[in-house]
């Protein structure tokens, strides 16, 4: 029986075997990277990027700014939510001035407004609007916000718990 490999053929077979092992190693490396589990957002896998509308562009945006301020403890935007001429009612001014108030008031505001959102859409009548919000733990509290449009921007006039 003739030998399976000759001296010249053995080098070729070894060289081919090295290439084959290299290709297999690269394939396994690519496969392991492709199958590596990464963190994912299964609830909302789509991220939609939209341009940020101007501040106070809608009554809903003003209402949602209250919740954003509480969630992120960023009080800087709150003063811009009240009427620029200072004609907002006391209930609204208290909200707009939370950043200037004592720590216990900021903590209470944060606890109440870190959860919540609008309850329906705003009822707009010319340059006035009313919108209902739900807030606090388990959205147990409701309130009606009254807003007014001045120079195309909406401002908080009053905050009335229901």
N, C-alpha and C positions, 0 to 999 in steps of 0.2 A: 504494500500500500504506500502511495507516495506521501511524503510529509505534507501536513496542512499548510504550514507556513514555511516559506524559505527565508533565508537570511535577509534578502532584499524586501520581501513582503512583510516581514515582522515590523520593520520600521514604519512602513506605510500604515499598517493596521494600528500600531501604537499611536501614530500621529492622528489618524482618523478617530481613534478612541478618545484622545485628549480633546479634540474638537467637539465630539459628541457630548462628552462630560461637561465641557464649557457651556455648550448650548443648553443642556439640561439644567445646569446650575443657574444660568441667567433666567431661564424660564421659571424656575422655582422662586427665584428672587422677585421677579415681576409679579408672579402669582401671590406671593406672600404679602407684598405691598398692596396689591389690589384687594386682597381679602382682609386687610387690617381693619378692625372695627374702629370707627371714629364716632365721636359724639354727634348726635343728630337731633333735630327737633321734629319729632313725629307728629306733634299736634298741628303745627303750621310749617310745613317744609318750604313754603314759598315766601320769599321776602320781596315785597314790593317797595321800591324806592320812588318816592314822589317828592317834588319840590315842596319845601316848607312854605305854607301860605303866610302872608303877613300877619303879625300879631293882631289879635282882636278882629280877625276878618269875619267871623261868624259868631252868633250867640253860643253855639255849641263849643267853639274853641275857647271862649272865655270860661264857660263852665268847666271844661276839662282841664283848664290851667290850674284850677283850685286843687284838683286831684294830683296833678303832676307836681305841684309845689310840695304837697304833703308827702308824696311817695319818695321824692328825691331830696327832701329837706332843702329846697332851693327857694328862698323867699324873695329873691330879687325881682321876679316878674309880678308878684302880687300887687305892688303899688300901681302898676300900669293898668290894672284891671278896673280901677275906680274912675269916676268921671274926672277929666283933667281940670275942670274948674272947681272941683271940691264939692259939688252939689250932691254927691251920693249920700244916701241915708246912713245913719249911725251903724245899722246892722251890716251894711256893705263895707263901711270904713274900718270896722273892727277886723274884717277878713283881710282887707288890703294892708292893714298895719300889723299883721301877725308877726312879720319879721322884726319889727321894732319892739314887740312886747316881751314880757318876761318869759323865761324858759317854760314855766308851767303852762302858759297859754299856748306856746308853740307846740308843746308836747300834746296838749289836749286837741289842738287843731290837727296835728299829724295823726293822732289815733282815730279821730273822726273821719278825716278825709283821705287817708291812705287807701281806702277801699271805696269804690263807688263809681258813679258815672251818670250820664244823662238818662232820663226816663222819658223816652220819646223824642220828638223833634220840637224845635222852638216854634212858638206861635208868634209870627211876626206881623205887626200891624204898622206899616209905615216905618217910622224910625224908632219904634218901641218893640220890645220882644219879651216874652215870658217863656221860661223853660223850667221843667221839673227835674230835680236830681234826686238820686238815692245815695245814701252814704252811711258810714259807720259799719260796725261789725254786722255781717249778714244783711247789709243794706236795710237796717231796721229804721233808719230815719229818712224822712223826705223833706224837701224844701222847694220853694219856688223862687227862682231868680228873676228879677226884673232888670232888663237891660235897655240901654238907649244907644242909638247910633249917632255919632258925632263925626263929621268929616270922613265918613266911610268906615269908621271903626266902631266896634261895639264895646260898651263899658257897663260895668255893674252899677246899678242904681240902688237895688235893695236885695236883701237876703231874708226870706220869710220862711222859717220852719213851719211845717204843716202838722 
